[in-house]
Structure formats: C-alpha cells, structure tokens
Amino acid sequence: MKPFARLTQPLVRDGHGSERSELRPASWDEALARTAAGLGSAVAAHGPKGVGLFSCSKSTNEVNYLAGKFARVVLGSNNVDSCNRT
C-alpha cells in the first residue's frame, strides 16, 4: 500500500497477540461482525463501565447524538466523551 493511500475497503488482522498477521482486505460484513464481536466480548469481560466511546467535535450534532445513544443503549455505557472543550 502506498503511503497516504486512501482506504477503499476494510482491512482486518487474523490471530492475536504476537501471532498477529498482516492486514488483509475483508468484506464489510466480516469487518462489522468482527467489530460487534470485539465490543461484545469487551462488555462481557469488563462490564458496560469497561468500555467507552470518544466522538469528534467536527462531526454534526446528529452524529454525536447517535454516538452517545449507541454507547448508552447498545453498549450500556455512560462513558462518552468528545474533544469539544478544546
């Protein structure tokens, strides 16, 4: 991949820890399923207070609202922050 090349598809790694492989292309379905599984296992292992979400101040109010709603309703976490105070 060229430096500063724009991504056109999701990339994932296989394996864990020191056995992690190089990034490989994946379908959106695979990438989203792996993301959901990772968030789910983090909540299962550490509880809702063990996860959080950081949103961007450059996003619209609607996007930040949905990010907060996702964290509270789906993840069960009130740990939501943004860089709006800078």
Contacts in CASP RR format, 6 or more apart in sequence:
PFRMAT RR
TARGET T0000
AUTHOR 0000-0000-0000
METHOD contacts of the structure
MODEL  1
MKPFARLTQPLVRDGHGSERSELRPASWDEALARTAAGLGSAVAAHGPKG
VGLFSCSKSTNEVNYLAGKFARVVLGSNNVDSCNRT
9 25 0 8 1.000
9 26 0 8 1.000
9 27 0 8 1.000
9 28 0 8 1.000
10 25 0 8 1.000
10 26 0 8 1.000
10 27 0 8 1.000
10 28 0 8 1.000
10 30 0 8 1.000
10 31 0 8 1.000
11 23 0 8 1.000
11 24 0 8 1.000
11 25 0 8 1.000
11 26 0 8 1.000
12 23 0 8 1.000
12 24 0 8 1.000
12 26 0 8 1.000
12 30 0 8 1.000
12 31 0 8 1.000
12 34 0 8 1.000
13 20 0 8 1.000
13 21 0 8 1.000
13 22 0 8 1.000
13 23 0 8 1.000
13 24 0 8 1.000
14 20 0 8 1.000
14 21 0 8 1.000
14 24 0 8 1.000
15 21 0 8 1.000
26 34 0 8 1.000
39 51 0 8 1.000
39 75 0 8 1.000
42 50 0 8 1.000
42 51 0 8 1.000
43 50 0 8 1.000
43 51 0 8 1.000
43 75 0 8 1.000
43 76 0 8 1.000
43 77 0 8 1.000
48 75 0 8 1.000
48 76 0 8 1.000
48 77 0 8 1.000
49 77 0 8 1.000
49 79 0 8 1.000
50 77 0 8 1.000
50 79 0 8 1.000
51 71 0 8 1.000
51 75 0 8 1.000
51 77 0 8 1.000
51 79 0 8 1.000
52 71 0 8 1.000
52 75 0 8 1.000
52 77 0 8 1.000
52 79 0 8 1.000
52 80 0 8 1.000
52 81 0 8 1.000
53 67 0 8 1.000
53 68 0 8 1.000
53 70 0 8 1.000
53 71 0 8 1.000
53 75 0 8 1.000
53 77 0 8 1.000
53 79 0 8 1.000
53 80 0 8 1.000
53 81 0 8 1.000
54 80 0 8 1.000
54 81 0 8 1.000
54 82 0 8 1.000
54 83 0 8 1.000
55 63 0 8 1.000
55 64 0 8 1.000
55 67 0 8 1.000
55 68 0 8 1.000
55 80 0 8 1.000
55 81 0 8 1.000
55 82 0 8 1.000
56 64 0 8 1.000
56 82 0 8 1.000
56 83 0 8 1.000
57 82 0 8 1.000
57 83 0 8 1.000
57 84 0 8 1.000
57 86 0 8 1.000
59 67 0 8 1.000
64 82 0 8 1.000
67 80 0 8 1.000
68 80 0 8 1.000
71 77 0 8 1.000
71 78 0 8 1.000
71 79 0 8 1.000
71 80 0 8 1.000
72 78 0 8 1.000
72 80 0 8 1.000
END
